[in-house]
Amino acid sequence: MPVTVHPGSLHQQGFTLVEVLIATAVIAMALGANYLLFARSWQQHQHGIHTAHAVTLARGVAEALAAARVGSLATPNACAAGNTQACAALAAGENITETWRRRARAQLPAGQLGVRRAVDGSLRIDVTWQAPLWPTTSRYRLSVAAP
């Protein structure tokens, strides 16, 4: 006697290949989105750490220069005119600045530190760095009145 199969009479067990592929694609997209969020949050975290280092460096050099009274004493014109106190302050300022430049290079990726006197006599301290995963060069600027 022949067996007749009626549609709907068989019970399906398991998943078809198409269903498995669709589920795999949906899961892959969800995991990819999570990965992108994680990668971006990691970049933000690293940028925050580098910014904190830059702030610490800029404030440290400002305090060191203020303690040495470099800002008020060290003027290139006074040193050129023979003022030994101004020349000593300039030399101390260069030594202090170089020490902090080395720290910037050690603590930040491609870190640089610059100190210059503004027209109004204040000191401008710039810390720049280039993080490997950050798209642009980052900068922190601190302006302090000459001590």
C-alpha angles and dihedrals in degrees: 000000000000120000116234119204117205120203111259093020094099119078112227116223124194130000131297121244091251092054091050092049093049092049090048091051092050092049091046091053092049092049091046091053090049090050092052091050091049093048092050093047089050090053091050091048093051091046090052091052091049091048090052090052090049092051091049091049094048094047091045094054091045091053093045092051091046091050090052090045088229096147098060098036104036110081119148091218093055091049091049088051090058101261101153093196090056091048091050090049091050091051092047090049092052091049092049093046093049091051091053092045089058089050091051091052090048098046103037132050106254087349121182132179126200131183123192138161116247124219091261091055096255121129119246115205116192124189116187131179140167114221114206095236098035116096099220140033110270124220137191118191126193123186118195132176113253108265 
